[in-house]
Amino acid sequence: MAAEPWCPLCPISHGGQRYLCLYRIQPGNNIRIHVTNGNEVWRTDPIEEALEEWDAVRNVTSHELVDKLREKFQNSSPGLEMQGSIASMSFQVDSKKVSLDLLKLPVSEARAQVQEVLFDLSDRVTSLEVLLKDKEGISATSLSPVKQSQKNQMLLIPDVSARRRGNGGSSAQVKKRLPGESIINPGCKRLHSGLGLSGSGQ
């Protein structure tokens, strides 16, 4: 069984500098925690033994233990202390304080570790983006048959007001014909056949 990819656990601050706490489930379901500032890396031994007195994590799987740690660190960020090549991450468990010691990795190993973490996190972001797009696609096509039918009917109903505007035939735009006005040539009065003859007979 190969080790699982690196995943973030929580951010930590120390001495005005930011650190990232990550975890990885090793073969045999052992959990190892690393802390890095992007340049240097500190690593714990498998942490199960250090947490064996924590009642809430007894007889749980490795993934359940990680969920318990993440929940605790969200409520109260762990403390971080540096002493030479040793880092100590501490947090409160029930009524006692638990400390996890992390050993600083050699430079060459730390660089390889940071590179591995970078690509693991990149793959994780890509997977989450694909999952999000899939969920958005499901939501867009999850209308009930009744709602879908109503939506289709609305698309088929013509826009009467738009049709009137397009044809210029609204009642407000129809000009009223005045009495005696010519139908063929609007604006001009009709000529009566008897008007021209009556003048010539005088």
N, C-alpha and C positions, 0 to 999 in steps of 0.2 A: 504494500500500500504506500503510495507516494504522499508526501506532505501536501497539505492544502495550500492554496495561495495565501499571501499575506493580506490581512484586513485591518482597517483602523479600529482602534478601541476607544481612544479619547485623546484630546490635546492636553498638554501640560506646560506650564510656564515655570521658569526658574531663572533667577538673576536677570530678569528683563529679556530673556531669550525664550523662544517657543520651541517646544519639542512635540513629537508625535509618538504616541504609544500605540504599538501594533501587536497583533497576536498571530500565531500560526499553530494549527493543530498538526502535530507531528505523527508519523507512523506509530501505532500503539495508542493513539488517542491522547497523547501527552500534549499539554499546552505550554508553549514557550512565548514569552513576552519580550519584545524588543522596544527600546526607546531610541529615537534618533533626532538629530537637529538638521538632517539633510547632508551632514558631512561626517559626523562621528556616530557610532552605533554602540549601544550597550545591550547585553543579552542576559536573560535570566536562565536558570535551570528550569526544568518542568515545574510548574507552580502548584500541582495538586497536593504535594506533601505540605507545603507552606499553608495551605488553606484547609487542611483536614479537620481543624477544630471549628470551622464555620458550619454551623448546623444547616444553614439554608442550602449548602451545596453538597451535602452528603448524598451519595447514591444518585447523582445526576450524571447525565452524559456530558461530554466535552462541550458540545454546542450549548447546552443548557447552562453550563458553568460560565461560558463566555457571555451569555445573555444576562446572567446575574451580575457579572462584573461590569458590563456596560451600563446596566441600570444604576448600579451603585455609583459609578463614576459620573454619570449624568447628574445625579443628585448632589454629589460632593466630589470635586476633582481631587485626585490623589496628590500628595506632596512629593517633591523630588529633591533629593540632596546629592551633592557631588563631593567625593573625597578621593582625589587622585584618579585612579583607573576604575574605581568602584562607584556606582550610582545606587541610590536606595530610593525605592518608590514605596510610600506608606499610605495606608488608608484604614479607616475605622471599620471593624467587623464586630457587630454586636457590642459587647462592652470592652473589647480589647483592640489594640492597634496591631495591625499586620504590616510587616515590612518585607519587601521583595528586593533582594540584592541583584544587581545587574553588573556584569563584567564587561569592560570596554574591549571591543574587538580590535585586532591589528588593522592598520590602515588599508592594506590590500583586501582583507576580508570585508571590512566595512564598506569599501567602494562597491564590491560585488554585491553586498547585501542591499545597499541603497538602490543600485540598478535593478535588482530583482524586485524590490518593493515598488519601484516606479512603474515597471511594466505590469505587475500584478494589479496595482491600483488602476492603471489605465484600462486593463481588460475588464475590471469590475465596473468602472464607469460606463464603458461601452455596453456591457450586458444590461445595466440598469436603464440606459437610454432606450435600448431595443425593447425591453420589457414595458417601459412607459408608453412607447409608441403603440405597442400591441394592445395595451389596455385602453388607450385613447381610441383605437380603431374599433374595439369591441363596444365601447360606450356609444360611438357614433352610429352603430348598426343595431343597437339593442332596443330600438323603439318597438312598442307593442304593435300587433297587426292593426288595431283600431286607430292608434295614433298615426301609424304610417299611412293608413287609408285616408285619414283626415288631411294629412300633409299633402298627399297626392291630389286630393280634390281641390285644395286651396291653390295648387299650381295650375289647375285646369280652369278655374274661375277667371273670366276676363276682367281686366281693370276697366270698368265703365268710364270712370272719370278720365283715365289716360286716353281711352279711345275717343272721347269727345274732344279732348285737347288736340289730339292728332288730326282729327277730321275738321276741326274748326266749326263744328256744328252745334255747339251748345246754345241753349235758348237765349243766353245773354248776348250772343254775337249775331243773332238773326235780326236784320233790320226790318222794321215795320214799313210796309208799302203805303204811301199816302194815297188818298182818294184821287182818281184821275191819272195816276202815275202809270207809265207804260211798263208792261211786264217784260217786253223784249229789251227795251232800253231804259233801265231804271234811272230816275233822276229827271226824265223828260216827260212832259204831259202828253196825253194822247191828242191827236188832231182829229176834230170832228168833221165829217165830210160836208156838212151843211154850212160851215162857217165861210168858206171861200166863195160859194155861189151867192150867198145873201148880199155880199158887197157889190157884186157885178150887176145886180138887177136894179140898182138905184140910179 
